[in-house]
Amino acid sequence: MTQMTLYHEVFKKLYEGLRTENHDKFFNTEDKKEYEVNNLYPDIILTKKGSSEVSFIIEILQPLQGQIDYVISHIKPMSNIGGVFYLLVPKNEKNHIEKICRENDIHPRFGIYYKSGNELKIMFE
């Protein structure tokens, strides 16, 4: 499985599993920019139902994407949008990415994803 295929699998499972009783959900991909927030396009955005007020933002890092330059240039601005900001990272890279975030005053809530056999697992703090 390629890194991009895993990313798409995580994205699809997460987005399809989000409940929408209290929120409207939107997504952005490289091919489709559906919802812009402060000139940024987070992977997944949940707004209060019937409102443009951002409640949650979820950004998914692909394996090996958690390099310091990318985290500072891409993730840090998203952490300042408002609402609760989740950063979903590969399980085996969480400590490294958490350290980069801490050292650069970025304070997301973390989630992890990993494969257990053929099953994709996603867990949030």
N, C-alpha and C positions, 0 to 999 in steps of 0.2 A: 504494500500500500504506500503510495507516495504521500509526502507531507501535505500537499494540496488536497488530495483525496481525503485524508484524515480530517483536515480543516473543514471541508465541505460536509463531511459526515457529522462532525461535532455541531456545526452551524445548523444543519437541518434538524437534528434531533433536539437541540436546545430550543430553536425557534418554534417548532411544531408542538413542543411540550409546554410552552408558556400559556398560562391561563389568562383569559381576557375578560373575566367578569367585571373587574375594576379598572382595567387598563386597555388602551389601544396599543397594538404592537406594530412596529415598523422595522425594516431592515435595510441595510446597504451592503452591496457587494461591489467588486471592482467593475462589474458590467452594468449594475443597476444602482443608481443613487436615488433612493426613495424618500429619505428624510434627513434634512440638513439641520444641524444644531450649531449655532455660532460658527458657521463656515466649516464645520467638521462633519464627517460622515461615520459615526460609530457603527459597528456591526449590527447591534440590536438596540432599539430604543423602545421603552415603554412609557407612555404618557398617561396622565390621569384620564379616565374615560371621558370622551367628548371634549378634551382640552388639549392645548399644546404644551402644557406644563410637564416637563420631564420628571418622571419618577425614578426610572432606572435606566442605566446605560450598561451594556455588556460588550466588552471588546475581547475578541478571541485571538490569542497569539498562536501562530503556527509553530511547530517544532523548529528550534534554532532561530526564531525570530526575535528572541529576547535579548538583543544586544544593546549595550548602553546607549548608543546613538539613536537607535530606533525608539527605545523606551522614552528617552528625553524629548525627541522631536515629535513623536506621534502619540504616545500614551499620556504624557504629562498634560498637554492641552485638554485632552478628554477628561482628565480627572478634575478639571476645574469648571466643567459645564454646569453642574448642578445635579440634583437627584443623587441617588446612590450609584456609585460607580463600581462595577465588578470587572475584574481582569481574570479571564479564564485562560489558564496556561497548562502546558503539558506537565504531568505530575513530576517527572524526573527533572524538570527545570525550575520548579517553584522556588526553592531556596535561593537559587542564583538570581531570579527575577525579583524576588522579594527584597533581596539585599540591594540591588540596583535601585529599586523604588525607594527604599528607606534612605539610602545615601543621597537621593536627589529630591527629597521632600515630596514624594508621590505617595498618596495614601489610599489605594484602592482596597476593596474587599476582594479576596481571592477565591477563585474556584479552580479546580483541577480537572483534567480529563486524561484518560488512559484506556488502553485496550486490555481486557482480561480475556484471553482466548480470542473469540470472535466478537465478544460483547464490548460495546463502548460504554464506559462509565464516566459520568459527569457528577461532580460533587462541589457544593459551595460551602464556604465557611458560615 
